[in-house]
Amino acid sequence: MNLLEIKNLTMDFGAGAGAVRAIDGLSLSLAAGETLCLVGESGCGKSVTAQSIARLVPSPPAHYVAGEIWLDGRDTLKMSSRELCAIRGGVVAYVFQEPGAALNPVFRIGPQIRESLKLHRPEKASDAEVIRLLRLVGIPAPESRARNYPFEMSGGMQQRVMIAMALASEPRLLVADEPTTALDVTIQAQILDLLGEVKRRLGMAILLITHNLGIVGDMADRVAVMYAGQIVELAPARELLLRPLHPYTRALMNSVPKLHGTADRLTAIPGNVPRLGDFPPGCRFAPRCPVVRAECSQSLPDLREVQPGRWVRCPFWERDLEH
């Protein structure tokens, strides 16, 4: 049984005639101990999908129209507030992309980590456990660092503190939402290495959200590519990176900066992700697709398994690869 199973999730913001669709029939699964990367441009619905797992998206304005979110054998969409409090941190924990905003600026680091321990592992809510967690995430001199305020730490150190807080409850699933945003490349590599090491040591599953395909090959077992509220391609990471099938995935791959070559400009995808509630008819990527056909604007394609373990939302993927 999968640790996480999202089935046909559909979510609107607002209600009635003013409702706009943010997530549209999304299905996704994650096995225990697996790392799944959710990839796509800003505004495609990655963070909303991830926060929906523990129902962190306020409702209202969010409205869960349809679907199921099974986490550790239970549907979170049917849970009471008390049940949700138990799984938040206890089963699934989050590392957000802006640690400086997520950490409380008026409390020292140690008490903030201890608060998570009190909620989920009260028998371990001690200074010794706080120091152990800080040491686990690679923070030097953890005894003194536990007395620091967030503003006394660098962005990389703050992100390590966020990871320590997430690990305090020993969750089965860690959701890392753009954990390397605003960090320099050296610190990015350290944070990603840390996540990989923690996963191996604790046996957690990781849902890693990113718009950077450059980090996928080092981290992911599988990759889900998201566009305009839908999954457009899902595949094992190595297969997707070697042979992307959907035109949007190929466009994302082509936009990754190359270390070799003589190109004067980066390759960009023309246009923008469509606004919520303003999706084009048919395929949502059609207005930006370099191999678009007349048929693409006539009907919304289904996500189909075209090869074992490979799913694509494009009926023309084979012919497109020939060009």
N, C-alpha and C positions, 0 to 999 in steps of 0.2 A: 504494500500500500504506500502511495506517495505521502510525503510529509505535508505537502501543499498541493491542493487541487482547486484551481479556479475554473468554474464551468459557466460559460456563456454570460459573463458579467456585463451588465449594461447599466450605466450610471449617467444621470442628467444633473446639471446644475440649474436650479430654479424649478418652477412648476408651471403647469398650464401652458398657455400659448407662448410664454417667454422662456420655456425650458430649452436648454442647449445640451446636446449629447457630448459627453467627454470620453466615455468608454463605451464601445459598441460591440457586444457579443464576444468578449475576449475570453479565451480559454488558455490555461497555462498550468503546467504541473512541475513539481520540484521534488526529487527523491531525497531521502535522508543522506547527508554527506555529500551532496552534489552542489556544484557552483553553476548557477545559471546567470548569464549576463543579459540584461534587458537594455537594448540599444536603440537609439533614435535621436532625432533633433529635439531641441527644446520646444516644448508645447505639444508634443505628440501624445502625452498621457502617461509617461513612465512613472513619475512620482505619485500621481493620483492612484494608479494601479497598485503600487507598493503600499501606500498608506491605507488603501482599502482593506488590505489583509487583516489588519487589526482595527478596522473602522476608525481610523484617525481623522478621516475627512469629515468635518462637521456636517451634520444633517439636521435641519437645513443649513446651507443651501443645497448640499448634495442630496440626491434622491436615488436610492438603489432601485432601479426599475425591474430588473430581472437578474437571475443567476444565483450561483452558490459559491461560497468560498470555504472550502474544507481545509482546516488546519489541524493537524494531529488528530484526525478522525472526527472533528466537530465543525459544524457550519457556523462561522462567526456572524453571518448575517441574521442568525436566529438567537444570538446570545443576549443575555441581559447585561446591564451596565456592570454589575458585580462580576459576572463571568468574563467580560471583556477586560476588566482590570486585572484579573488573574492571568490572562494569557499575554497581556502587554508587558513585556519584559520576561515573564515566566516561560513562555513558549517562543515568542518572536520578539526580538529586540532590534532597535534601529540605530544606525549611525548616519546622522544627517550631514548635508554638504557644507553647512556653515557652523562649525563648532563654536565660534565666538558668539553666535546668536542663540545656540542651543544651551550653552552653559549659563548658569545664573551668575551674573557678575558680582554680586554682593556676598557670595558664600565661597569659602575656600574649597579647593578641589576634594580634599579628603571627606568632608561631610556630605558632599554631593554624591560621591560614590557610595558612602555608607547608607545614604537614604535608599538607594536601590537595593542594597543588601537587606535592609530592614523590611522592605516590602516583600521580597521573594525568598530570602534565605536568612531569616532573623537570627538563627543560631550562629551565623558567620559574621554578623555585623560588628566587626572589631577593627581596631587600627591595624592589626597584623594582616588581616585579609585585604584591607585597602592597599597596604604596602605590597602585598603579594601580587595583586592585580596590576598595580602600577609597574612593578618589575616585569610582569608577564608581557606587557605591551612595550617594553623597552625604554621606559623612562628612567634616566640615571638619577641617583640619589633620591629614591622614592620617599624616604622618610622626611626630607625637607620639602620636596615638591608637593607633598600632600597638604602642606600648610600654605601653598601659594594660592593667590586669586587667579582667575582665568587670564586677566590682562597682563599678568606677570609671565605668561608663557607664550611661546611662538605659536603660529598657526598649526605647525606639525605636531607640537606637543599637545595642543588643545585637542587635535583629532585623536591622538593616542589616548587622552583622557576619556573622550567620548567612547572609544572602543572598550576601554576598561569598564566604564559604566554599563555598556551593553553586555559585557561578559559577566558582570557581577551576578546576574540572575541565572547563569548557565542556561541560556536559551538553546532551543533545538534549531532555530532558524535566525540567521543574522541578515538583516536588510541593510545594505550599505548604499545610500543614495548619493551618488557623485562624491565619494569620500575624499577625492583628491582635488576637488575644485579649489582654485586660488592658491594652490601650493606649488612651489617650484619643482622641476622635474626630478631632482634628487630626492626630495621629501616624498613626492608622489610614489617613486619606486619603493621607498622604505615602507610607506603605508600599505602598499599592495603586497609587498613581501610579508609584512606583519599579518595581514588578513589570511594569506595562504598558510603561514605557519600556525596561526591560531586554529584554523580549520583542521589542519592535520593533527594538531595536538588534542583538540576537544571533540572532533568528529561532527561539527555542525554542518548544516547546509547554509549556503550563502546565496542571496539574491543580490547581485551587483548591478546597480543602475548607472549607466554611463552614456555619453554621446561620443566617446572616444574609442573607436575600433582598434586603436593601437595597443590598448591594454588587454583586449579580449583574449588574444592568443596565449598569454601567460597565466590567465586566471580561470577561464571558463571551461566547463565540460560541455555545455550547450549554450547556444545563443538564440534569443528571440529578438527579432527586429520589429520595431513598432512604428507605425505611421498613422497619424490622424485618428487615434483612438482604437486602432486595430493592430493585430499581429499580421505582418505581411510575409514573414519568413521565419522558420524555426528549424534548427539543424544542429548536429554536433559541431562544436567550435572549429575543429580542424577542417571539416568538410566545407563549412560555410566560408572560411577564410580562403581556402584554396579554390573554391568554385561557387561563388555566390550565384543564386538563381534568379532572384527577383531584381528587376531594374533598379529599384530604390536601394537595395543592398549593394549592388554594383556601383551605384553612384556614390554611396557613402565610402566604399572602399577606394574609389578613385580620388576622393577628396582628402584622403590621409596624406600628409606631406611626405615626400620621398627624400631619402638621404642622398640619392644619386640622380643623375639626369641634369638637363640644362633648361628646364622650364622656367620662364620668367615670372609666371603667375601660378598660384595655387588653383587647382581644379575645383570649381564650386558647382553646387546644384542650383540651377536657375529657379527663381521664384521663392515662395515661402510656404511653410506648413499652413494649410487652410485654417481659418479661425473656427472656433467651436460654433456649431450651428450654421456654418456657411460652407459645408462640404460640397464639392462638385458632384454632378450626377455620374453614376458608374464608378469606375476605379478612382479612388481619391488621389492617387499619384499621377493620374493621366495628364493634368495640365503641366507637369514638370518632367514627364517621362521622355527620354530621348528616342524611344522606339514605339511611341503611342500609335494606336490604330483607331479607326473610326468606331470599331466595336467596343473599345474601352470605355466610352462614355454612355453606353446603352444599359449596362447592368453592372451591379456590384459583384465582383468575383468572390467565390468562396475560398476559404483556406483549405487546400487539398493536400493529402499525402501523395507526393509524386514519386518518391523513392523511399525505401525503408528508413524511417526516422526523420525524413525531410519533408517539410510542409511549406507550401508556397501559395500566395494569394495572387496568382497571375496565370491565366489559361494559355498564354503565349510564351511561357518561359523557355521551352525547348527551341522554338524558332528564333527567339531573341538571342540566344546564345550563339547561334550560327553567324550572326552579324558582327 
